[in-house]
Amino acid sequence: MATKPSLNNEWQAFWLAVGFLTRIPMLAQINYSQRLMNKSSLYFPLVGLLLGIIYVVAFTLFSLVASPLVAIVLVLIAHLFITGAFHEDGLADSIDALGGGYTVKKRLEIMKDSRIGTYGTVALVMALLLKVALLMEVEHIWLALLAAPAISRLTPLLLMATLPYVTDPDKSKSKPVPDEFSNARLTIAAAFVLILSATLSFWHPLLIIGTLPAVLLVALCWGAYLRGQLGGHTGDALGASVVFSELVLLMFL
């Protein structure tokens, strides 16, 4: 009798993750709670895979009428629209704060500012340009578009599990995710990413090799920097980690 409520909770958690990370309409009635939001983090890589499938379909269609470069740019535009530039916004805010603040308090204040500064603008433009350039160099563009969104969304889960949350919880839209983060669900998410990576390595052997650096290397380096500069992580810093992980993975590919 307990199985049905449990499955229903997981179904809601999945769609809550979809609604949190994207603009895709949630096809389920959500009984929102902080506990359910905590559980939804398990599905971040799965939401990434869903996005990857959308990007592959879009790239295939765009390639029928445009060059690979134009198709990639159009896919990137679609990505920014579907996700609301969620992680890119986190990158810009993080770099603005870490580049312009001289104390932890000031950095956190800058990070909460909705305006974008020079550091954030430069970081955002360079990240998008590098992503386009790397995708143009990849042997199988469709494979990169499919795998990168899923693999990169494991990195923020590692940061949530290993670093304290430092933003004022009453002012953060990301507050519910880090609270009471489950290491057991992190293990499941990591297993999903590794299985996906191993399966897709049939087309590109370096994918499984690049997965660990893309996740672990970024989590270690970015996490150590955040601990030193902020004392922990913020929602914006988690978003930035996704962008960094995608770029590292694409470099390997």
Contacts in CASP RR format, 6 or more apart in sequence:
PFRMAT RR
TARGET T0000
AUTHOR 0000-0000-0000
METHOD contacts of the structure
MODEL  1
MATKPSLNNEWQAFWLAVGFLTRIPMLAQINYSQRLMNKSSLYFPLVGLL
LGIIYVVAFTLFSLVASPLVAIVLVLIAHLFITGAFHEDGLADSIDALGG
GYTVKKRLEIMKDSRIGTYGTVALVMALLLKVALLMEVEHIWLALLAAPA
ISRLTPLLLMATLPYVTDPDKSKSKPVPDEFSNARLTIAAAFVLILSATL
SFWHPLLIIGTLPAVLLVALCWGAYLRGQLGGHTGDALGASVVFSELVLL
MFL
9 36 0 8 1.000
9 39 0 8 1.000
10 39 0 8 1.000
11 28 0 8 1.000
12 28 0 8 1.000
12 29 0 8 1.000
12 30 0 8 1.000
12 31 0 8 1.000
12 36 0 8 1.000
13 36 0 8 1.000
13 39 0 8 1.000
13 40 0 8 1.000
13 42 0 8 1.000
13 43 0 8 1.000
14 28 0 8 1.000
14 40 0 8 1.000
14 43 0 8 1.000
14 46 0 8 1.000
14 47 0 8 1.000
15 26 0 8 1.000
15 27 0 8 1.000
15 28 0 8 1.000
15 30 0 8 1.000
16 26 0 8 1.000
16 30 0 8 1.000
16 32 0 8 1.000
16 36 0 8 1.000
16 37 0 8 1.000
16 40 0 8 1.000
17 40 0 8 1.000
17 41 0 8 1.000
17 42 0 8 1.000
17 43 0 8 1.000
17 44 0 8 1.000
17 46 0 8 1.000
17 47 0 8 1.000
18 24 0 8 1.000
18 26 0 8 1.000
18 43 0 8 1.000
18 47 0 8 1.000
18 50 0 8 1.000
19 26 0 8 1.000
20 37 0 8 1.000
20 40 0 8 1.000
20 177 0 8 1.000
21 44 0 8 1.000
21 47 0 8 1.000
21 48 0 8 1.000
21 83 0 8 1.000
21 86 0 8 1.000
21 153 0 8 1.000
22 47 0 8 1.000
22 51 0 8 1.000
22 82 0 8 1.000
22 83 0 8 1.000
22 84 0 8 1.000
22 86 0 8 1.000
23 81 0 8 1.000
23 82 0 8 1.000
23 83 0 8 1.000
23 84 0 8 1.000
24 50 0 8 1.000
24 82 0 8 1.000
30 36 0 8 1.000
34 176 0 8 1.000
34 179 0 8 1.000
35 180 0 8 1.000
37 176 0 8 1.000
37 177 0 8 1.000
38 176 0 8 1.000
38 177 0 8 1.000
38 179 0 8 1.000
38 180 0 8 1.000
38 181 0 8 1.000
38 182 0 8 1.000
39 182 0 8 1.000
39 185 0 8 1.000
40 177 0 8 1.000
41 157 0 8 1.000
41 160 0 8 1.000
41 177 0 8 1.000
41 181 0 8 1.000
41 182 0 8 1.000
41 185 0 8 1.000
41 189 0 8 1.000
42 182 0 8 1.000
42 185 0 8 1.000
42 186 0 8 1.000
42 188 0 8 1.000
42 189 0 8 1.000
43 189 0 8 1.000
44 153 0 8 1.000
44 154 0 8 1.000
44 156 0 8 1.000
44 157 0 8 1.000
44 189 0 8 1.000
45 150 0 8 1.000
45 151 0 8 1.000
45 153 0 8 1.000
45 154 0 8 1.000
45 157 0 8 1.000
45 189 0 8 1.000
45 192 0 8 1.000
45 193 0 8 1.000
45 196 0 8 1.000
46 150 0 8 1.000
46 192 0 8 1.000
47 153 0 8 1.000
48 149 0 8 1.000
48 150 0 8 1.000
48 152 0 8 1.000
48 153 0 8 1.000
49 146 0 8 1.000
49 149 0 8 1.000
49 150 0 8 1.000
49 196 0 8 1.000
51 79 0 8 1.000
51 82 0 8 1.000
51 83 0 8 1.000
51 149 0 8 1.000
52 145 0 8 1.000
52 146 0 8 1.000
52 147 0 8 1.000
52 148 0 8 1.000
52 149 0 8 1.000
52 150 0 8 1.000
53 146 0 8 1.000
54 78 0 8 1.000
54 82 0 8 1.000
55 75 0 8 1.000
55 78 0 8 1.000
55 79 0 8 1.000
55 145 0 8 1.000
55 146 0 8 1.000
55 149 0 8 1.000
56 142 0 8 1.000
56 145 0 8 1.000
56 146 0 8 1.000
58 74 0 8 1.000
58 75 0 8 1.000
58 78 0 8 1.000
59 71 0 8 1.000
59 72 0 8 1.000
59 75 0 8 1.000
59 141 0 8 1.000
59 142 0 8 1.000
59 145 0 8 1.000
60 142 0 8 1.000
62 70 0 8 1.000
62 71 0 8 1.000
62 74 0 8 1.000
62 75 0 8 1.000
63 71 0 8 1.000
66 74 0 8 1.000
68 136 0 8 1.000
68 141 0 8 1.000
69 132 0 8 1.000
69 136 0 8 1.000
72 132 0 8 1.000
72 135 0 8 1.000
72 136 0 8 1.000
72 141 0 8 1.000
73 132 0 8 1.000
75 145 0 8 1.000
76 128 0 8 1.000
76 131 0 8 1.000
76 132 0 8 1.000
80 88 0 8 1.000
86 239 0 8 1.000
87 239 0 8 1.000
87 240 0 8 1.000
87 242 0 8 1.000
87 243 0 8 1.000
88 124 0 8 1.000
88 127 0 8 1.000
88 128 0 8 1.000
88 243 0 8 1.000
89 236 0 8 1.000
90 235 0 8 1.000
90 236 0 8 1.000
90 237 0 8 1.000
90 238 0 8 1.000
90 239 0 8 1.000
90 240 0 8 1.000
91 120 0 8 1.000
91 123 0 8 1.000
91 124 0 8 1.000
91 127 0 8 1.000
91 236 0 8 1.000
91 239 0 8 1.000
91 240 0 8 1.000
91 243 0 8 1.000
91 244 0 8 1.000
92 116 0 8 1.000
92 117 0 8 1.000
92 120 0 8 1.000
92 121 0 8 1.000
92 123 0 8 1.000
92 124 0 8 1.000
93 110 0 8 1.000
93 111 0 8 1.000
93 113 0 8 1.000
93 116 0 8 1.000
93 120 0 8 1.000
93 236 0 8 1.000
94 111 0 8 1.000
94 234 0 8 1.000
94 236 0 8 1.000
94 237 0 8 1.000
94 239 0 8 1.000
94 240 0 8 1.000
95 119 0 8 1.000
95 120 0 8 1.000
95 122 0 8 1.000
95 123 0 8 1.000
95 240 0 8 1.000
96 110 0 8 1.000
96 111 0 8 1.000
96 113 0 8 1.000
96 116 0 8 1.000
96 117 0 8 1.000
96 119 0 8 1.000
96 120 0 8 1.000
97 107 0 8 1.000
97 108 0 8 1.000
97 110 0 8 1.000
97 111 0 8 1.000
97 236 0 8 1.000
98 107 0 8 1.000
98 119 0 8 1.000
98 225 0 8 1.000
98 229 0 8 1.000
98 230 0 8 1.000
99 119 0 8 1.000
100 106 0 8 1.000
100 107 0 8 1.000
100 110 0 8 1.000
100 119 0 8 1.000
101 107 0 8 1.000
101 110 0 8 1.000
104 166 0 8 1.000
104 229 0 8 1.000
104 230 0 8 1.000
104 231 0 8 1.000
107 229 0 8 1.000
107 230 0 8 1.000
108 166 0 8 1.000
108 167 0 8 1.000
108 168 0 8 1.000
108 230 0 8 1.000
108 234 0 8 1.000
111 167 0 8 1.000
111 234 0 8 1.000
111 236 0 8 1.000
112 167 0 8 1.000
112 171 0 8 1.000
116 124 0 8 1.000
127 243 0 8 1.000
127 247 0 8 1.000
130 247 0 8 1.000
131 246 0 8 1.000
131 247 0 8 1.000
131 250 0 8 1.000
134 144 0 8 1.000
134 247 0 8 1.000
134 250 0 8 1.000
134 251 0 8 1.000
134 253 0 8 1.000
135 141 0 8 1.000
135 144 0 8 1.000
135 145 0 8 1.000
135 250 0 8 1.000
138 144 0 8 1.000
138 250 0 8 1.000
138 253 0 8 1.000
139 204 0 8 1.000
139 253 0 8 1.000
140 203 0 8 1.000
140 204 0 8 1.000
143 200 0 8 1.000
143 203 0 8 1.000
143 204 0 8 1.000
143 207 0 8 1.000
143 253 0 8 1.000
144 249 0 8 1.000
144 250 0 8 1.000
144 253 0 8 1.000
146 200 0 8 1.000
147 196 0 8 1.000
147 197 0 8 1.000
147 200 0 8 1.000
147 207 0 8 1.000
147 249 0 8 1.000
148 246 0 8 1.000
148 249 0 8 1.000
148 250 0 8 1.000
149 246 0 8 1.000
150 193 0 8 1.000
150 196 0 8 1.000
151 193 0 8 1.000
151 196 0 8 1.000
151 197 0 8 1.000
151 211 0 8 1.000
151 214 0 8 1.000
151 215 0 8 1.000
151 245 0 8 1.000
151 249 0 8 1.000
152 214 0 8 1.000
152 215 0 8 1.000
152 241 0 8 1.000
152 242 0 8 1.000
152 243 0 8 1.000
152 245 0 8 1.000
152 246 0 8 1.000
152 249 0 8 1.000
153 242 0 8 1.000
154 189 0 8 1.000
154 190 0 8 1.000
154 193 0 8 1.000
154 215 0 8 1.000
154 245 0 8 1.000
155 214 0 8 1.000
155 215 0 8 1.000
155 218 0 8 1.000
155 219 0 8 1.000
155 222 0 8 1.000
155 241 0 8 1.000
155 242 0 8 1.000
155 244 0 8 1.000
155 245 0 8 1.000
156 238 0 8 1.000
156 239 0 8 1.000
156 241 0 8 1.000
156 242 0 8 1.000
157 181 0 8 1.000
157 186 0 8 1.000
157 189 0 8 1.000
157 190 0 8 1.000
158 186 0 8 1.000
158 215 0 8 1.000
158 216 0 8 1.000
158 219 0 8 1.000
159 219 0 8 1.000
159 222 0 8 1.000
159 223 0 8 1.000
159 226 0 8 1.000
159 233 0 8 1.000
159 237 0 8 1.000
159 238 0 8 1.000
159 241 0 8 1.000
160 177 0 8 1.000
160 178 0 8 1.000
160 181 0 8 1.000
160 233 0 8 1.000
160 238 0 8 1.000
161 181 0 8 1.000
161 183 0 8 1.000
161 186 0 8 1.000
162 219 0 8 1.000
162 223 0 8 1.000
163 223 0 8 1.000
163 226 0 8 1.000
163 227 0 8 1.000
163 231 0 8 1.000
163 232 0 8 1.000
163 233 0 8 1.000
164 231 0 8 1.000
164 232 0 8 1.000
164 233 0 8 1.000
165 175 0 8 1.000
165 178 0 8 1.000
165 179 0 8 1.000
165 232 0 8 1.000
165 233 0 8 1.000
165 234 0 8 1.000
166 230 0 8 1.000
166 231 0 8 1.000
166 232 0 8 1.000
166 233 0 8 1.000
166 234 0 8 1.000
167 174 0 8 1.000
167 175 0 8 1.000
167 234 0 8 1.000
167 235 0 8 1.000
169 175 0 8 1.000
169 179 0 8 1.000
172 234 0 8 1.000
172 235 0 8 1.000
174 234 0 8 1.000
174 235 0 8 1.000
174 238 0 8 1.000
177 235 0 8 1.000
177 238 0 8 1.000
178 233 0 8 1.000
193 211 0 8 1.000
193 215 0 8 1.000
194 208 0 8 1.000
194 211 0 8 1.000
197 207 0 8 1.000
197 208 0 8 1.000
197 211 0 8 1.000
198 208 0 8 1.000
200 207 0 8 1.000
201 207 0 8 1.000
201 208 0 8 1.000
204 253 0 8 1.000
206 252 0 8 1.000
206 253 0 8 1.000
207 252 0 8 1.000
207 253 0 8 1.000
209 252 0 8 1.000
210 248 0 8 1.000
210 249 0 8 1.000
210 252 0 8 1.000
210 253 0 8 1.000
211 249 0 8 1.000
213 248 0 8 1.000
213 252 0 8 1.000
214 245 0 8 1.000
214 246 0 8 1.000
214 248 0 8 1.000
214 249 0 8 1.000
214 252 0 8 1.000
215 245 0 8 1.000
217 248 0 8 1.000
218 241 0 8 1.000
218 244 0 8 1.000
218 245 0 8 1.000
218 248 0 8 1.000
219 241 0 8 1.000
222 237 0 8 1.000
222 240 0 8 1.000
222 241 0 8 1.000
222 244 0 8 1.000
223 232 0 8 1.000
223 233 0 8 1.000
223 241 0 8 1.000
226 232 0 8 1.000
226 233 0 8 1.000
226 237 0 8 1.000
230 237 0 8 1.000
END
